[in-house]
Amino acid sequence: MLESLKRLFSRRGDDHDLSEIEAWAQRRGHGFKRVRGAEGFVIDGLLEGKPWRIEWGPPQRPYIEGHELRFRMELDLPGDTQMLVLARPLMDSLERKTFEEFTDNVQTQISTKTPEEMRWLVMFPKVNLANMKALRARFGAISSVPAAGLSWIEGPLANALVQAANEWLRDEQPFVLMTLRGRVYLRMQLGSPEPKSVAAALALFETAAAQAVRAAGGPVDHGGDIGRGGRSTAWQSFPPDEAPKD
């Protein structure tokens, strides 16, 4: 009875019990922190000695409802490596929205406040996925250099994406995978942070990171790190007053 009351009050009014995902992270040696002032968490880990971060909490994109799961990892990719994979329904929706906003406002350029995944849809060419029919049916891709995008996707990442679409990534679930300013990002809609779902998304993310390094020919110092003055809307973390304390 006492343990049940402890679990009840530990939720602090939240709708989700984070004890299972916290235990999952701790079993794997990852750092876990609850977000103060908001329902969410941050998990920190390593892949090949390079740190990655997972956040789960309120969505940072209007096309995601409920809660959002976000991943990022600094890879020191070339600064012009700009590649994007989206779930097909989301890509179609964002293309329509971007076109409508552009034409309705009679703009000559899209605002820099518009998220990269929307701006890139009109800036960059699509990656030809004609030889990957199973992937093309569920995902779309664009890249500043289509050959680089194809090199990133084909092989292990394509297989991982198709497997995800067949097993745990629902048809209408918003999903974005991208590389920007040396980093790789993943964001998706996830209402409940079950350990199985987070682990599956992490495995896909790590495959994307490894294949991005391979496609780039290994780590490269690009000189365009966000931490050195660059700005990006791709990763807007929890506000400072809600961030977990080290």
QUIWOPE-V559739 format. One record per run of one state. SS is the DSSP state (h for helix, s for strand, l for the rest). FROM is the first residue (numbers start at 1). LEN is the number of residues. If there is no record, write none. Layout:
ss = {SS SS}
from = {FROM FROM}
len = {LEN LEN}
This chain:
ss = {l h l h l s l s l s l s l s h l h l s l h l s l h l h l s l s l h l h l h l}
from = {1 2 11 19 28 31 35 41 48 50 59 67 75 83 88 105 116 124 125 127 133 137 139 144 146 154 156 168 175 181 183 190 195 216 226 229 240 243}
len = {1 9 8 9 3 4 6 7 2 9 8 8 8 5 17 11 8 1 2 6 4 2 5 2 8 2 12 7 6 2 7 5 21 10 3 11 3 4}
